[in-house]
Amino acid sequence: MPYSRHSMDRIEEMTLFAVLAEHTSFAAVARHVGLSTATVTRAIASLEKRLGVLLVVRTTRNMRLTEAGQRFAVDCRRLLADLNEVENAAAGLHALPGGLLTVTAPQMFGALHVTPVLTRFLSQYPGVEIRAILVDRVVSMVDEGIDVAVRIGALPDSSLTAIPVGTLRRMVCATPAYLAEHGVPRHPDELRQHSTISTSAAERPPHWAFRIDGQDYAVDVGSRLSLTSFQAAIHAAVQHWGLTQVPHYQIREHLRSGKLACVLEAFEIVPEPVHVVYSEGRRGSSKVRSFVDFCVGALRRDLQGGPDLPRGH
């Protein structure tokens, strides 16, 4: 199929816009690419007209990207890096992974477990840049240009490829000092007689989830203290205030050091799965392929240590 001039123009426009995202004025972009300011201005106006969206807010002295412009710039950089990679492969060049890699993960899990993977990957591959979106919501991989996601919990059916890397327990814990003073609960129902710290984004504290004889079992523990942050709940527990139920990876170091102790292990819910997720179409990119392999290996090693082991170990 012959290439049209329009196809070439789109690549040129994307290249120009990727440069634009790194500067604060059209004049600076024009100097960088060796074109006139008027040519750059016309090219961006033409791009905005074709896309039907405002990409740049212009002022008398400088310019800034709109939210849509920022997303488009990220996509342009990634697509241009992929194009360069395709050309290198066609030329028989087996270059190291390079370009922008966009990753998402839950906020606290991302901070504790994924960020060390990112820094090690960057150290190994100097040509890669990483943009990490660490948020406690499921980010649309297509809408936000995500290459790889680390997801906790059951996955909805989709066209994405998901590789299991481990499981995460949800534990009830308190300090040894609190348990020594108030006693160790032997059954979830006994939590109503204890000081408890719940975590909830809703107005009403949630019921704590357990399993008894293979059946789901919920307990309204009647917490006097309810917080919207796991970290805040853990801090209150460390201060000997009471018991809290949190994902175990957030208290792993406290368990190892003996600051916190786990109770009611026999009643824990089924551990939640952790997956590394990517679009099969992105597997052709060496940066995605390399990162997926690197991330899967690192998380499997990480999640098999310490309290990640099955109960009884």
N, C-alpha and C positions, 0 to 999 in steps of 0.2 A: 504494500500500500504506500503510495507516495506521501511524503510529508508536506503539509501545507505551511505557507508562510505564517499562518495564524499559530500553529504549534510552536514554531521558533519564537514568535513574539511572546507567548506565554512563559517560556523558559527565561527569556530575557527580562520580562516583567518581574518574575519571581526572584531572579538574581538581584535585580535593582532594589526590590522591596526588602530583601534580606539585608542588603547594605544599608538601606534607609533606617532599619530598626536599630542600627548601631550608631546613628548620628542624631544630632538635634536640629539640623537645618538642611534645607534643600541645597543650599550653596555648598555645604560640607560634603554632601553626597555627590554633587556634580564634580567637585574637585577630586574626590576619591575615584570616581569611575571615568573621569576624563570627558564628561559631557557638559553641555551648557545647563545652567539652572532652569531655563525655560523648557529644555527637552525633558529634564527629570520631572518637572512639575506637570507637563502634559502627559507623560507616561503614567504617573500616579493617578491623575484625573481620569485617564482612559481606563485604567484598571478598576478604579472605584465605580465608574459608569457600567463596565461590563459585569462586575460582581453585584452591583446594586446595593452597596453598603459603604458607609464612610469608614475609611481606614486611618486617616490622618486628620488631626485637628490643627489647623494652621493659625498662627498668630503673626503679628508684624515682625517679631524678632526670632521666633523659633517654631518648632512644631513638635507634636507628641502623638503617639499612636492611640487610637481608640481601643477599647477592649477587643473588638473584632479584629482590629489591626494587629494587636499583640498576638492573638491566636493564629492569624494568617502568617505572621512572621515566623512563628515557631514551626508551622507546617511547611513553609517555604524552605527553611533551613534543613529540615529533615528530608524533604523530597529531593533537594539539590544534592545532599550528601548521599542519598540512595542512588541518584543518577550517576554521580561520580563513581560510586562503588560498582554499579553495573558496567560502566565503561572500563574500569580497571579489570573487572573479571573477563570482559570480552577481549581485552588486550593481553590476557594471560598473566596479569599482575595479581598476586595474592597478597594484597596489602593488609596490614592490621586493621581491625575495626576502627572506624572513625565517624565523626559527625555527632549530631545531637540525639540523645536517647532520653525519652520521656517515660518516667516510671511513677506509679502510684501505689500507696499502701496505707493502711490505717495509721492514724497519727502516732500513738504510743508504740505500737508494734514496729512501725517504720523507724521511729527514733532509736529504739533499743536493738532491733534485729536487722533491719534493712539498711540503715545508714552505714554500718560497718562494712556491709557487702559492697555498697556503692563506692566507698573510699578505696577499698582494696581493688575493685575493678578499674577505677580511674588510675590507680598507681600502675596497674599492669598494662593499660592501654592509653597512652598519652594523647592519642588522637580523638578520644571520646569526650564529649561534654554531657552532663546529666542534669535534667530538670526533674526534680522529685516533687510530687504533689502528695503530701501526707495529710489526709483528711479522713474523718470517721463517717464517710458516706461512700456509696458505690459510684465511682466516677465513670461516665460513659467513655469507653475507650475510643470510639469513633468520633464523638463530638469534641473531645478534648485532645485528640491526637496522641493518645497513650500508646506506647509501644508494648510495655509489659506492666502487669498489675500483680500485686500480692494480695490475695483475698482470704479472709477468715470466714468460715461458715459454709453452709450449703450453697452451691452455685445454681443459678437459674439455667435452664437449657438455653444454649446459644451456639453460634457458629465458632466460638472461641475455643482454643485448645487449653486445657487445664492439666497441670502436672502436680500431683500431690507431693508435698514435702514433709508433712508431719501433722500432728494434732496438738490442740491446746486445751488444757483443763481449766475449769472455773472452780476456784477453791474458796472455802471459808477459812479465815485466819484471824489470829489475834496474837498479842505478845504473850510469852510464857508468864510474865508477871500478872497480866490480867487473868489468865486461865488459873493460875495458882490461887488468886484471891477469890474468883467467882465460880470456879469449877469448869470442867470440860463438858460441853454438851454432848450427849450420846445419841440424840435423835434430833432431826430438824425441828420438831415441835417445841423442843426445849429452848430454842432461840428466843421465844417470846418472853422468857424470864431473864434474858440478858440485855445488856446495852449493845445495840447494833447500829451500824453505819450503812445506809443504803445509797446506791448511786442511781440517779434517774434524771432524764431530761424533762419528764412530765411533772405536773404539780403534785400528783400522788405518788408516794414511794412504791416501787414495784414489789410484787411478791418474789421471794427468792426461789429459784428453781432447783429441784432435786429429783432423784429417781429412787423409788422404793419397790423392790420386787419386780423390776423391769417396767414399772409404770411411772409416768410423769407425776410429780408431787410438788405442789406450790405451797409456800408458807408465807402468810402475812406476818412478818416479824415485828411490825409495829415500831419501826425505828423512830427515835426522837430526833435523830440527825440524818438528813438526806442531802446529798451533794450531787452536783452535776459532773464531777470529775473523779475518775478512778484514783488519780494521783492524790487528790485531797482526801479521799476516803482512806487510802493507804497511810497517809501522814497522820490522820486522826487515830488509826489503829496502832501505829507505831508509838503514839503518845499514850498508849494503854487505855484508850477510851472505851474500846469494845471490839466486837467482831464485825468483819466486813466480808463480802463475797465479790471477788475480783478475778480477772484472768490471771492465771498463774505466772505468765511471763513477766508481768509487771511487778511481781514480788519475789522473783527468783533469787535475786541477790540477798534480800532480807531473809529468805528461808535458809540460804546457805550460811549466812552469818549468825543465824539463831535469833535475829531480832523478832521474827514472826514465826508462828507455828501453825500448821494446817490441822483442821479438825473436820469431822464428819466426812472423811474420805470415802467411806463405803456408800455414801448417799449422793455422790457427785453425778451431775448429768453426763451424758455421753460426750467425750471430748470433741471439740469442733475441728473440722479439717482445715488445713492451710494449703492453698494452691498457688502456684505461679501460673499466671494466665497471659496468653498472647493470641493474636490473630494468626491463623495459619498462613495468611498471605504475607505476614511480616517475617516469616521464618526464612525467606530468601535473603534478608538483610544480614550481613555478617555480624553487625553490632548487636542486633536482636538475638540472633542465634548464639553468639558468644556469651551475651549477658544471661540469657535464659539458662544455659548450661552452667555458668558460673554461679548464678543465684540459687538454682535448684541444689547444687552440690553443697553450697555454703549453708543454706537453711536446713537441709537434712542433717548436716553435722551439728548445727546449733540446736535444733529442736530435739535431738536425741540425747542431750546431756541433762544432768541434774534432775529437777522435778518434772521434766518433760517425759521421763520414763513412765511406763505403765504403773498403775497402783501396785504396791507390794514390792517394788524394786527400791 
